[in-house]
Amino acid sequence: MSELYDAIITQNMPEVKRLLKIDPKAINEEVDGAPLSFLAARMGNYELIRHVVEYSMASFNNFDSQHRHILHYGAESGSVEVCRYLVERVGMDPTTGDQDLITPYEIAAQHGHQDLMAYFAKVCGAKLQNMYKNPILTGMHPDPSICRVGEDYYMVNSSFIFFPCIPVLHSRDLIHWETIGHAITNPEWAMLDTLEGGRGYWAADISYYQGRFYICATYRLNDDGTVFRKQIVVSSDQPQGPYSKPAIIEEDGIDPSIFNDDDGRRYMLLNRGARIFKLNADATEKIGEASLLFYGDHKRAPEGPHLLKKDGWYYLFEAEGGTGAGHRITVSRAKSLFGVYEPCPYNPIMRQEDPTAPIQRCGHGKPVMTQNGEWYMVYLCGRQIDGKYSMLGRETALDPITWTEDGWPIVNHRKGPSYLQKKPDLAECMLQDDCTLDLTRDALSPIWVTPRAPEKDAIVVKDGILYLKGSTAPLSDVASRNILLRRQTDFCFTAQAQFALQELKEEQSEGMIGYYDENTWISFGLHRDENGYSIYVMEHIGHENIMHEPVYLSLENQTGNTYKSNTYKSNTYKSITYKMETDYLKRRFSFRMEGEAWQEYLTLGNVYYLCDEGIQMGKRFTGAMVGMYAYAGKEPYTAKIQGFSYEAVKG
């Protein structure tokens, strides 16, 4: 370590001053991934940090290896004097998140620094318990659209080829959400059977008009025909459905939304830019030609148009820049519906400007006004592992909208996405989707989906058992539909699945699965081949199958995990439980027979392929899933599942 490090750690101010006078740049020397200025803040010494700020060449735009800035370190000390100086004189933000989205405010709470928490509460305008964190919906929840009816809020997201199609979520506080239904629940209406992963239903929109809820979306087909995109509209008098049979609107484009004007006329908007055409009264038919309202302010990949009429203005919100790092939200306005539209001088009104920040690709937003007159915007965002891999897909975030004196909306004061934000002035509700598999009911929770519609009676819950019919098609085939999945909502989690032991025919298998699409997945379970029953892990990456060395089991007496046997006695062990532990890109697989201890089988160090960026194959816009599967092959087979659990693991 350097002399300056020793002087800082011992808080030897004369020596610190002497060394910094000789070399003021030395303060930027890093120790364990953090510059010495950060370690100075951790000391909680006001004289020390003030000298570092004012008499050295310390940088305050940099972060450590965990994306923490100097206030994170100051918060560890608990010194109100040091943190007040860093906030009020240096301009550091107590709500900036590190790579795990932890803020200085939360660090103060973790260390029990009550006085510092009180100061941060004053700065932020709220106590920590009265704040929320982004993303509000983790895991695959892209392209959010929202509407309010009275005191209730409803949101929809893209669902791609997963069935039921287009989840409908409900909230009363904009923070806690519960999936209450889907826009398409009839397998005969889903039209997903032959679609490749990443196709299907894109960028749904929900609106409310004269007592009915309307959901529209792009129906994206494969690239093997002459028509690639159509639009669908469904409606219901109940937000949870059931919804009407999809009406097909033959208009090319993506990201439709419905706008209802004051005169009762109804319109649909969609890209490129923001095109608009008239709909009939029940929004099931196109009755006019599409025309361009405005192409967009940024002029690159303008899409996701939404219209809002307020104070005599038509406000046009667009997503621009593509869904990667350049994603943003812009707004323009006009006095008449068909314009001419002028772009906002404060555009983009939402964008992540820091390329190293943990929350990226912010865009595709829609505004909503609360019953109290507050304004918020839901928008998509993404978080990456190592700045490369969007394992959780695109998620949903929420930030406040304020209106400028000249009548323009801006999101979170143009500071980009928030990590910690004051809650809306709404009564808190604790609705949240259940992470476990509830087998006490005869129907699954609506968080569970399958790739494409499952076969008839393929998934049945009865008497505390989930019966999962084995697919005759391999997991890599679009015809393999009987795969029961839920979104991976955390970078670190533990999932377990308990299966009743039954006889398998040769080549049949069952177990857990980490799933992205038919091109990329990991299966983990019980398999039977010519040598007997074995625990195995297979990675499917593009066109390659990587079969790891199986562990053969004697299901008669568990005399050793290398015993090969074709004999099976069902009364020896009643069940087997599989465990998948995920730590970012690492996955560890373990299993245990009923009444036995856990046996660790295999650890994979890099499952990078379970994300958008994993391979270049097809449309990759979704996110990682986890769940259960059964493969029957040529002979009928139904797995019996006795339980499934999913638990987030905090870093």
C-alpha positions as CSV (number, residue, x, y, z in Angstrom):
1,M,0.0,0.0,0.0
2,S,1.1,3.6,-0.5
3,E,2.1,6.2,2.0
4,L,-1.1,8.1,1.2
5,Y,-3.2,5.1,1.9
6,D,-1.5,4.7,5.3
7,A,-2.0,8.4,6.1
8,I,-5.8,8.2,5.2
9,I,-6.4,5.0,7.2
10,T,-4.6,6.4,10.3
11,Q,-6.3,9.8,9.6
12,N,-2.9,11.6,9.9
13,M,-4.0,14.9,8.5
14,P,-0.5,16.6,8.4
15,E,0.8,13.6,6.3
16,V,-2.3,13.6,4.1
17,K,-1.8,17.3,3.3
18,R,1.9,16.9,2.7
19,L,1.5,14.0,0.3
20,L,-1.4,15.6,-1.6
21,K,0.6,18.8,-2.0
22,I,3.4,16.7,-3.6
23,D,1.0,14.7,-5.9
24,P,-2.7,15.7,-5.8
25,K,-3.5,13.0,-8.4
26,A,-2.4,10.3,-6.0
27,I,-5.9,10.4,-4.4
28,N,-7.2,8.5,-7.4
29,E,-5.0,5.5,-6.7
30,E,-7.2,2.5,-6.3
31,V,-7.2,-0.1,-3.6
32,D,-9.4,-3.2,-3.9
33,G,-11.3,-1.5,-6.8
34,A,-12.0,1.8,-5.0
35,P,-10.1,5.1,-5.2
36,L,-8.5,6.4,-2.1
37,S,-11.0,9.3,-2.0
38,F,-13.7,6.8,-1.3
39,L,-11.7,5.3,1.6
40,A,-11.3,8.8,3.0
41,A,-15.1,9.2,3.0
42,R,-15.4,5.9,4.8
43,M,-13.3,7.3,7.7
44,G,-16.1,9.7,8.6
45,N,-13.6,12.5,9.2
46,Y,-15.0,15.8,8.0
47,E,-11.6,17.6,7.9
48,L,-10.2,14.7,5.9
49,I,-12.9,14.5,3.3
50,R,-13.1,18.3,2.9
51,H,-9.4,18.5,2.2
52,V,-9.6,15.7,-0.3
53,V,-12.4,17.4,-2.1
54,E,-11.0,20.9,-2.1
55,Y,-7.2,20.3,-2.3
56,S,-6.7,17.2,-4.4
57,M,-7.5,16.1,-7.9
58,A,-10.1,13.6,-6.8
59,S,-12.8,12.8,-9.4
60,F,-16.5,12.5,-8.3
61,N,-17.9,11.1,-11.5
62,N,-16.2,7.7,-11.0
63,F,-17.4,4.5,-9.4
64,D,-15.8,1.6,-7.7
65,S,-15.9,-2.0,-9.1
66,Q,-19.4,-2.4,-7.6
67,H,-20.6,0.9,-9.2
68,R,-20.6,2.6,-5.8
69,H,-19.8,6.3,-5.6
70,I,-18.2,8.2,-2.8
71,L,-21.4,8.8,-0.9
72,H,-21.9,5.0,-0.5
73,Y,-18.6,5.0,1.4
74,G,-19.5,8.1,3.4
75,A,-22.8,6.4,4.4
76,E,-20.9,3.5,5.9
77,S,-19.3,5.8,8.4
78,G,-22.6,7.2,9.6
79,S,-21.2,10.7,9.8
80,V,-24.0,13.2,9.0
81,E,-21.4,16.0,8.7
82,V,-19.4,14.1,6.0
83,C,-22.5,13.0,4.1
84,R,-24.1,16.4,4.3
85,Y,-21.0,17.9,2.8
86,L,-20.9,15.3,0.0
87,V,-24.6,15.9,-0.8
88,E,-24.9,19.6,-0.4
89,R,-21.4,20.8,-1.5
90,V,-20.3,18.0,-3.9
91,G,-23.8,17.2,-5.2
92,M,-23.8,13.4,-4.5
93,D,-27.2,11.6,-4.6
94,P,-28.2,9.4,-1.7
95,T,-30.6,7.4,-4.1
96,T,-27.9,6.3,-6.6
97,G,-27.8,2.5,-6.9
98,D,-24.8,0.2,-7.1
99,Q,-24.7,-2.9,-9.3
100,D,-27.2,-4.6,-6.9
101,L,-29.3,-1.4,-6.8
102,I,-28.2,-0.6,-3.2
103,T,-28.2,3.1,-2.4
104,P,-26.3,5.2,0.2
105,Y,-29.7,5.7,2.0
106,E,-30.1,1.9,2.3
107,I,-26.5,1.5,3.5
108,A,-27.2,3.9,6.3
109,A,-30.2,1.8,7.2
110,Q,-28.1,-1.5,7.0
111,H,-25.6,0.0,9.5
112,G,-28.3,1.4,11.8
113,H,-27.2,5.0,11.4
114,Q,-30.4,6.6,12.6
115,D,-29.2,10.2,12.5
116,L,-27.9,9.8,9.0
117,M,-31.2,8.2,7.9
118,A,-33.1,11.2,9.3
119,Y,-30.9,13.5,7.2
120,F,-31.4,11.4,4.1
121,A,-35.1,11.4,4.7
122,K,-35.1,15.2,4.8
123,V,-33.1,15.3,1.5
124,C,-35.3,12.8,-0.3
125,G,-38.6,14.0,1.1
126,A,-39.5,10.6,2.5
127,K,-38.5,8.0,5.1
128,L,-37.0,4.9,3.7
129,Q,-40.2,2.9,4.3
130,N,-42.0,5.4,2.1
131,M,-39.9,4.9,-0.9
132,Y,-39.9,2.2,-3.6
133,K,-37.2,0.7,-5.8
134,N,-36.9,0.2,-9.5
135,P,-37.6,-1.9,-11.4
136,I,-41.1,-2.3,-10.0
137,L,-41.5,-5.5,-12.0
138,T,-38.5,-7.7,-12.4
139,G,-38.0,-10.4,-15.0
140,M,-39.6,-10.4,-18.4
141,H,-42.1,-7.5,-18.3
142,P,-41.2,-5.4,-21.4
143,D,-43.2,-2.7,-23.3
144,P,-45.5,-1.7,-20.4
145,S,-48.8,0.0,-21.0
146,I,-51.0,1.3,-18.2
147,C,-54.5,2.7,-17.6
148,R,-56.4,3.8,-14.5
149,V,-60.1,3.2,-13.8
150,G,-61.1,4.9,-10.5
151,E,-58.6,3.9,-7.9
152,D,-57.4,0.8,-9.8
153,Y,-54.5,0.5,-12.2
154,Y,-54.1,-2.1,-14.9
155,M,-51.0,-2.9,-16.9
156,V,-50.0,-5.2,-19.8
157,N,-46.7,-6.4,-21.2
158,S,-45.4,-8.3,-24.2
159,S,-45.7,-12.0,-23.9
160,F,-44.2,-13.2,-27.3
161,I,-44.9,-16.9,-27.8
162,F,-45.8,-17.7,-24.2
163,F,-49.4,-18.8,-23.3
164,P,-51.7,-17.6,-21.9
165,C,-51.0,-14.5,-24.0
166,I,-50.5,-10.9,-22.8
167,P,-50.6,-10.8,-18.9
168,V,-53.0,-8.3,-17.3
169,L,-51.7,-7.0,-14.0
170,H,-53.5,-5.0,-11.3
171,S,-52.4,-2.6,-8.6
172,R,-53.8,0.1,-6.4
173,D,-50.5,1.8,-5.5
174,L,-48.5,1.5,-8.7
175,I,-45.7,-0.4,-6.9
176,H,-47.1,-3.8,-6.0
177,W,-48.7,-5.7,-8.9
178,E,-50.5,-9.0,-9.3
179,T,-51.3,-10.9,-12.5
180,I,-55.1,-11.3,-12.6
181,G,-55.6,-12.6,-16.1
182,H,-54.6,-12.7,-19.7
183,A,-55.8,-11.2,-23.0
184,I,-55.9,-14.5,-24.8
185,T,-56.7,-17.7,-22.8
186,N,-58.4,-19.8,-25.4
187,P,-55.7,-22.1,-27.1
188,E,-57.7,-22.0,-30.4
189,W,-57.4,-18.2,-30.5
190,A,-53.7,-18.0,-29.6
191,M,-52.3,-18.7,-33.1
192,L,-48.8,-19.6,-31.7
193,D,-48.4,-23.2,-32.7
194,T,-45.8,-22.7,-35.4
195,L,-44.2,-19.5,-34.3
196,E,-40.5,-19.3,-33.4
197,G,-39.3,-18.0,-30.1
198,G,-39.4,-14.2,-29.8
199,R,-42.4,-13.9,-32.2
200,G,-46.0,-13.8,-31.1
201,Y,-47.5,-10.9,-29.2
202,W,-45.4,-7.7,-29.0
203,A,-46.0,-4.4,-27.2
204,A,-49.5,-4.7,-26.0
205,D,-51.5,-1.6,-25.0
206,I,-54.4,-1.4,-22.5
207,S,-57.1,1.3,-22.5
208,Y,-60.6,1.8,-21.0
209,Y,-63.5,3.2,-23.0
210,Q,-67.2,3.4,-22.2
211,G,-67.2,0.5,-19.7
212,R,-64.9,-1.9,-21.6
213,F,-61.2,-2.7,-21.4
214,Y,-59.4,-2.8,-24.8
215,I,-56.1,-4.6,-25.4
216,C,-54.3,-4.3,-28.7
217,A,-50.9,-5.8,-29.7
218,T,-48.8,-6.7,-32.7
219,Y,-49.1,-10.3,-33.8
220,R,-45.6,-11.0,-35.1
221,L,-45.3,-14.0,-37.5
222,N,-42.3,-15.9,-38.7
223,D,-40.2,-14.6,-41.6
224,D,-41.2,-17.4,-44.0
225,G,-44.1,-15.7,-45.6
226,T,-45.1,-12.4,-47.2
227,V,-46.8,-10.9,-44.2
228,F,-44.8,-10.4,-41.0
229,R,-46.9,-8.3,-38.8
230,K,-50.6,-7.8,-38.1
231,Q,-52.5,-6.1,-35.2
232,I,-55.0,-7.7,-32.9
233,V,-57.7,-6.1,-30.6
234,V,-59.6,-7.8,-27.8
235,S,-62.0,-6.4,-25.3
236,S,-63.8,-7.3,-22.1
237,D,-66.1,-5.6,-19.5
238,Q,-63.8,-7.1,-16.8
239,P,-60.1,-6.4,-16.6
240,Q,-59.2,-10.0,-15.8
241,G,-61.3,-11.2,-18.8
242,P,-62.4,-13.3,-20.4
243,Y,-61.6,-11.2,-23.5
244,S,-63.2,-11.4,-26.9
245,K,-61.8,-13.4,-29.8
246,P,-59.0,-11.4,-31.3
247,A,-60.0,-9.1,-34.1
248,I,-57.3,-9.0,-36.8
249,I,-56.4,-5.7,-38.3
250,E,-54.4,-6.0,-41.5
251,E,-52.0,-3.1,-41.0
252,D,-48.2,-3.5,-41.1
253,G,-46.2,-2.1,-38.2
254,I,-45.5,-2.7,-34.5
255,D,-46.4,-1.3,-31.1
256,P,-50.1,-0.3,-31.6
257,S,-52.0,1.8,-29.1
258,I,-55.6,3.0,-29.1
259,F,-56.5,6.7,-28.7
260,N,-60.1,7.8,-28.0
261,D,-60.6,11.5,-28.8
262,D,-63.1,13.8,-27.1
263,D,-65.5,13.6,-30.1
264,G,-65.9,9.9,-29.7
265,R,-63.7,9.0,-32.7
266,R,-61.3,6.1,-32.1
267,Y,-57.9,5.6,-33.6
268,M,-55.0,3.3,-33.6
269,L,-51.4,4.4,-33.6
270,L,-48.3,2.3,-34.5
271,N,-44.9,2.7,-36.0
272,R,-42.9,3.7,-38.1
273,G,-42.7,6.9,-36.2
274,A,-46.3,7.5,-35.1
275,R,-48.8,6.6,-37.8
276,I,-52.5,6.8,-37.1
277,F,-55.7,5.5,-38.7
278,K,-59.3,5.5,-37.7
279,L,-61.1,2.5,-36.1
280,N,-64.8,1.6,-36.0
281,A,-66.8,2.1,-32.8
282,D,-65.8,-1.2,-31.2
283,A,-62.2,-1.0,-32.4
284,T,-62.3,-4.2,-34.4
285,E,-61.9,-2.7,-37.9
286,K,-59.7,-0.3,-39.7
287,I,-61.9,2.3,-41.5
288,G,-59.3,4.7,-42.8
289,E,-55.9,4.8,-44.3
290,A,-52.9,5.3,-42.1
291,S,-51.0,8.6,-42.1
292,L,-47.9,9.9,-40.4
293,L,-48.3,12.2,-37.4
294,F,-44.7,12.7,-36.6
295,Y,-41.6,10.6,-37.3
296,G,-39.9,11.4,-34.0
297,D,-37.4,13.8,-32.6
298,H,-34.3,11.5,-32.5
299,K,-35.1,10.0,-35.9
300,R,-33.7,6.5,-35.1
301,A,-36.1,3.6,-34.7
302,P,-39.1,5.6,-33.6
303,E,-41.8,3.3,-32.2
304,G,-44.2,2.7,-29.3
305,P,-46.4,5.8,-29.9
306,H,-48.9,6.9,-27.3
307,L,-51.2,9.9,-27.4
308,L,-52.4,11.9,-24.4
309,K,-54.8,14.9,-24.6
310,K,-54.3,17.5,-21.8
311,D,-55.0,21.2,-21.5
312,G,-55.9,21.5,-25.1
313,W,-52.7,19.8,-26.4
314,Y,-52.2,16.5,-28.0
315,Y,-49.0,15.0,-26.5
316,L,-47.3,12.3,-28.6
317,F,-44.9,10.0,-26.7
318,E,-42.5,7.8,-28.7
319,A,-39.7,5.3,-28.0
320,E,-36.6,6.0,-30.0
321,G,-33.1,4.9,-30.5
322,G,-33.7,1.1,-30.6
323,T,-34.1,-1.1,-27.6
324,G,-30.4,-1.2,-26.7
325,A,-28.2,1.4,-24.9
326,G,-29.6,4.3,-27.0
327,H,-33.2,3.7,-26.0
328,R,-35.1,6.8,-24.9
329,I,-38.5,8.5,-24.6
330,T,-39.3,11.6,-26.5
331,V,-42.4,13.8,-26.6
332,S,-43.9,16.2,-29.1
333,R,-47.2,18.1,-29.1
334,A,-49.8,19.8,-31.4
335,K,-53.0,21.8,-30.9
336,S,-54.9,19.5,-33.3
337,L,-54.8,15.7,-33.6
338,F,-53.1,15.7,-37.0
339,G,-50.6,18.3,-36.2
340,V,-48.1,19.8,-37.0
341,Y,-46.2,18.4,-34.0
342,E,-43.4,20.2,-32.4
343,P,-40.7,18.3,-30.4
344,C,-40.1,19.0,-26.8
345,P,-37.0,21.2,-26.2
346,Y,-36.1,19.0,-23.2
347,N,-36.0,15.7,-25.2
348,P,-35.2,13.0,-24.4
349,I,-37.5,13.2,-21.4
350,M,-36.1,9.8,-20.2
351,R,-32.8,8.2,-21.0
352,Q,-30.0,6.5,-19.2
353,E,-27.0,8.7,-19.9
354,D,-24.5,6.7,-17.8
355,P,-23.2,3.7,-19.8
356,T,-21.9,2.0,-16.7
357,A,-25.1,2.3,-14.6
358,P,-26.9,-0.9,-13.6
359,I,-30.2,0.2,-15.1
360,Q,-30.0,0.6,-18.8
361,R,-32.0,0.7,-22.1
362,C,-34.8,2.9,-20.7
363,G,-37.7,3.6,-23.1
364,H,-41.1,2.7,-24.4
365,G,-43.1,4.6,-21.8
366,K,-46.7,5.5,-21.2
367,P,-48.0,8.2,-18.8
368,V,-50.8,7.8,-16.2
369,M,-52.4,10.3,-13.8
370,T,-53.4,9.2,-10.3
371,Q,-56.7,10.0,-8.8
372,N,-54.9,12.6,-6.8
373,G,-53.6,14.4,-9.8
374,E,-50.0,13.1,-9.7
375,W,-48.4,11.9,-12.9
376,Y,-46.2,8.9,-13.4
377,M,-44.7,7.0,-16.3
378,V,-44.2,3.2,-16.7
379,Y,-41.3,2.3,-19.0
380,L,-39.1,-0.6,-19.9
381,C,-35.5,-1.0,-18.7
382,G,-32.9,-3.6,-18.6
383,R,-30.1,-4.8,-16.3
384,Q,-27.1,-6.7,-17.5
385,I,-24.7,-9.1,-15.9
386,D,-21.1,-7.9,-16.4
387,G,-22.5,-5.2,-18.7
388,K,-23.2,-7.9,-21.3
389,Y,-26.0,-10.3,-20.5
390,S,-29.7,-9.3,-20.1
391,M,-30.6,-12.5,-18.2
392,L,-33.9,-11.1,-16.8
393,G,-35.0,-9.6,-20.1
394,R,-36.5,-6.2,-20.2
395,E,-38.3,-5.1,-17.0
396,T,-40.8,-2.4,-15.9
397,A,-39.8,0.7,-14.1
398,L,-41.8,3.7,-12.8
399,D,-40.9,7.3,-12.3
400,P,-42.8,10.6,-11.6
401,I,-43.6,13.1,-14.3
402,T,-43.5,16.8,-13.6
403,W,-44.8,19.4,-16.0
404,T,-42.7,22.5,-16.8
405,E,-44.0,26.0,-16.7
406,D,-44.2,25.9,-20.5
407,G,-46.4,22.8,-20.4
408,W,-43.9,20.0,-21.2
409,P,-43.8,16.6,-19.3
410,I,-40.4,15.4,-18.1
411,V,-39.7,12.2,-16.3
412,N,-37.7,12.1,-13.0
413,H,-36.4,15.6,-13.7
414,R,-34.4,14.2,-16.6
415,K,-32.0,12.4,-14.3
416,G,-32.6,9.1,-15.9
417,P,-34.1,6.1,-14.1
418,S,-34.3,6.3,-10.4
419,Y,-33.1,3.5,-8.1
420,L,-35.0,4.7,-5.0
421,Q,-38.0,7.0,-5.3
422,K,-40.7,8.5,-3.1
423,K,-43.9,6.4,-3.3
424,P,-47.0,7.8,-5.0
425,D,-49.5,9.3,-2.6
426,L,-51.7,6.2,-2.7
427,A,-52.8,3.7,-0.1
428,E,-50.2,0.9,-0.1
429,C,-51.4,-2.6,-1.2
430,M,-49.4,-5.8,-0.9
431,L,-50.6,-7.6,-4.0
432,Q,-47.8,-9.7,-5.4
433,D,-47.5,-12.8,-7.5
434,D,-46.9,-16.0,-5.6
435,C,-43.5,-17.5,-6.3
436,T,-44.5,-21.0,-5.3
437,L,-46.6,-23.6,-7.0
438,D,-49.9,-23.8,-5.1
439,L,-51.4,-27.2,-5.6
440,T,-54.2,-26.8,-3.2
441,R,-56.4,-25.3,-5.9
442,D,-57.5,-26.9,-9.1
443,A,-56.1,-24.1,-11.2
444,L,-52.6,-22.7,-11.6
445,S,-51.7,-19.2,-10.7
446,P,-51.7,-16.9,-13.8
447,I,-47.9,-16.4,-13.4
448,W,-47.4,-19.8,-15.0
449,V,-47.0,-20.0,-18.7
450,T,-46.0,-22.5,-21.5
451,P,-44.2,-21.9,-24.8
452,R,-47.2,-21.8,-27.1
453,A,-50.5,-23.3,-26.1
454,P,-50.2,-26.7,-24.4
455,E,-51.9,-29.8,-25.6
456,K,-55.4,-30.5,-24.4
457,D,-55.4,-31.6,-20.7
458,A,-51.6,-31.5,-20.7
459,I,-51.5,-29.7,-17.4
460,V,-53.9,-30.7,-14.7
461,V,-53.9,-30.0,-11.0
462,K,-55.9,-32.5,-8.9
463,D,-55.7,-33.7,-5.3
464,G,-52.4,-31.8,-4.6
465,I,-50.6,-33.2,-7.6
466,L,-49.7,-31.4,-10.9
467,Y,-50.0,-33.8,-13.8
468,L,-47.7,-32.7,-16.6
469,K,-48.2,-34.7,-19.9
470,G,-44.9,-35.6,-21.5
471,S,-44.3,-34.0,-24.9
472,T,-43.7,-36.2,-27.9
473,A,-41.5,-33.5,-29.4
474,P,-38.0,-32.7,-28.1
475,L,-37.4,-29.5,-26.1
476,S,-35.6,-28.0,-29.1
477,D,-38.7,-28.3,-31.3
478,V,-41.4,-25.6,-31.6
479,A,-43.9,-28.4,-31.2
480,S,-42.7,-29.0,-27.6
481,R,-45.3,-27.1,-25.7
482,N,-45.9,-28.9,-22.4
483,I,-43.2,-27.0,-20.5
484,L,-44.5,-25.2,-17.4
485,L,-42.5,-22.0,-16.7
486,R,-42.4,-18.9,-14.6
487,R,-40.3,-15.8,-15.2
488,Q,-36.8,-15.7,-13.6
489,T,-37.2,-12.5,-11.6
490,D,-33.8,-12.4,-9.8
491,F,-30.2,-12.8,-10.8
492,C,-29.7,-15.0,-7.8
493,F,-32.3,-17.5,-6.8
494,T,-32.9,-21.1,-5.6
495,A,-35.7,-23.2,-7.2
496,Q,-36.7,-26.7,-6.2
497,A,-39.1,-29.2,-7.9
498,Q,-40.4,-32.4,-6.4
499,F,-41.4,-35.2,-8.7
500,A,-43.1,-38.5,-7.8
501,L,-41.0,-41.4,-9.0
502,Q,-42.6,-43.4,-11.7
503,E,-41.3,-45.9,-14.3
504,L,-39.8,-44.3,-17.4
505,K,-39.4,-45.9,-20.7
506,E,-36.2,-45.7,-22.6
507,E,-35.3,-42.2,-23.7
508,Q,-38.0,-40.6,-21.5
509,S,-37.1,-37.8,-19.1
510,E,-38.5,-35.3,-16.7
511,G,-37.2,-32.6,-14.4
512,M,-36.4,-28.9,-14.1
513,I,-35.5,-26.6,-16.9
514,G,-33.9,-23.2,-17.3
515,Y,-35.5,-21.9,-20.5
516,Y,-35.0,-19.0,-22.9
517,D,-36.5,-20.4,-26.1
518,E,-36.4,-23.6,-28.2
519,N,-32.8,-22.6,-29.2
520,T,-31.3,-22.2,-25.7
521,W,-32.2,-24.1,-22.5
522,I,-30.8,-26.3,-19.7
523,S,-32.6,-29.5,-18.7
524,F,-31.9,-31.1,-15.3
525,G,-33.6,-34.3,-14.2
526,L,-34.1,-38.0,-14.5
527,H,-33.5,-39.8,-17.7
528,R,-33.6,-43.4,-18.8
529,D,-31.4,-44.9,-21.4
530,E,-30.0,-48.4,-22.2
531,N,-27.9,-48.3,-19.0
532,G,-30.7,-47.4,-16.6
533,Y,-31.9,-44.4,-14.7
534,S,-29.6,-41.4,-14.4
535,I,-29.5,-37.8,-13.2
536,Y,-28.3,-35.6,-16.0
537,V,-27.8,-32.0,-17.2
538,M,-28.1,-31.1,-20.8
539,E,-27.3,-27.7,-22.3
540,H,-28.9,-26.9,-25.6
541,I,-27.1,-23.9,-27.3
542,G,-28.2,-23.2,-30.8
543,H,-27.8,-26.5,-32.7
544,E,-25.5,-28.1,-30.1
545,N,-26.5,-30.4,-27.3
546,I,-23.9,-30.7,-24.5
547,M,-24.7,-33.8,-22.4
548,H,-22.8,-33.8,-19.1
549,E,-21.7,-37.1,-17.5
550,P,-24.8,-38.7,-16.0
551,V,-25.0,-40.0,-12.5
552,Y,-26.6,-43.5,-12.6
553,L,-28.9,-44.4,-9.7
554,S,-30.0,-47.7,-8.2
555,L,-33.6,-46.9,-7.4
556,E,-33.8,-50.2,-5.5
557,N,-31.5,-49.5,-2.5
558,Q,-29.4,-46.4,-3.2
559,T,-26.2,-48.6,-2.8
560,G,-24.2,-46.1,-4.7
561,N,-24.6,-43.4,-7.3
562,T,-22.6,-45.2,-10.0
563,Y,-24.7,-48.4,-9.9
564,K,-26.3,-49.1,-13.3
565,S,-29.7,-50.7,-13.2
566,N,-32.6,-51.2,-15.5
567,T,-34.7,-52.5,-12.6
568,Y,-37.1,-50.1,-10.9
569,K,-39.1,-50.6,-7.7
570,S,-41.6,-47.9,-7.2
571,N,-42.0,-48.6,-3.5
572,T,-38.4,-48.0,-2.7
573,Y,-38.4,-44.2,-3.1
574,K,-41.5,-42.2,-3.5
575,S,-40.1,-39.0,-4.9
576,I,-37.0,-37.1,-6.0
577,T,-36.4,-33.4,-5.6
578,Y,-34.3,-31.3,-7.9
579,K,-32.6,-28.0,-6.9
580,M,-31.2,-25.3,-9.2
581,E,-29.2,-22.6,-7.5
582,T,-28.4,-19.6,-9.6
583,D,-25.8,-17.0,-8.8
584,Y,-25.7,-14.6,-11.8
585,L,-24.2,-16.7,-14.6
586,K,-23.4,-19.7,-12.4
587,R,-25.8,-22.6,-11.8
588,R,-25.4,-25.4,-9.4
589,F,-27.5,-28.5,-9.6
590,S,-28.3,-30.9,-6.7
591,F,-30.9,-33.6,-6.0
592,R,-32.1,-35.8,-3.2
593,M,-34.1,-38.9,-3.0
594,E,-36.9,-39.0,-0.5
595,G,-35.5,-39.2,3.0
596,E,-31.9,-38.8,1.8
597,A,-29.4,-36.0,2.0
598,W,-28.8,-33.5,-0.8
599,Q,-26.2,-34.7,-3.4
600,E,-24.5,-32.0,-5.4
601,Y,-24.2,-33.1,-9.0
602,L,-22.8,-30.4,-11.3
603,T,-22.0,-26.7,-11.4
604,L,-22.0,-24.7,-14.7
605,G,-19.9,-21.6,-14.6
606,N,-21.4,-19.6,-17.4
607,V,-25.0,-20.0,-18.7
608,Y,-24.6,-16.8,-20.8
609,Y,-26.9,-18.2,-23.5
610,L,-30.1,-17.8,-21.5
611,C,-30.5,-14.2,-22.5
612,D,-31.0,-11.9,-25.5
613,E,-27.3,-11.6,-26.2
614,G,-26.5,-15.3,-25.7
615,I,-26.5,-16.4,-29.4
616,Q,-27.4,-14.9,-32.7
617,M,-30.4,-17.0,-33.7
618,G,-33.9,-15.8,-34.3
619,K,-35.7,-13.0,-32.4
620,R,-34.3,-12.6,-28.9
621,F,-36.4,-10.1,-27.0
622,T,-37.6,-12.2,-24.0
623,G,-35.9,-13.3,-20.8
624,A,-34.9,-16.3,-18.8
625,M,-37.6,-18.7,-17.4
626,V,-37.4,-21.5,-15.0
627,G,-39.8,-24.4,-14.5
628,M,-40.5,-28.1,-15.2
629,Y,-40.8,-30.4,-18.2
630,A,-41.6,-33.9,-19.2
631,Y,-40.5,-35.7,-22.4
632,A,-42.5,-38.8,-23.4
633,G,-41.0,-39.6,-26.8
634,K,-42.8,-42.3,-28.6
635,E,-44.9,-43.7,-25.6
636,P,-47.4,-41.8,-23.5
637,Y,-46.1,-40.5,-20.2
638,T,-47.4,-38.1,-17.5
639,A,-45.1,-36.7,-14.8
640,K,-46.5,-36.2,-11.3
641,I,-45.2,-33.0,-9.6
642,Q,-45.7,-32.6,-5.9
643,G,-44.3,-29.1,-5.5
644,F,-42.2,-26.3,-6.8
645,S,-40.6,-23.4,-5.0
646,Y,-38.7,-20.3,-6.1
647,E,-36.8,-18.1,-3.6
648,A,-34.8,-15.0,-4.3
649,V,-31.3,-14.9,-2.9
650,K,-30.0,-11.5,-2.0
651,G,-26.4,-10.7,-2.6
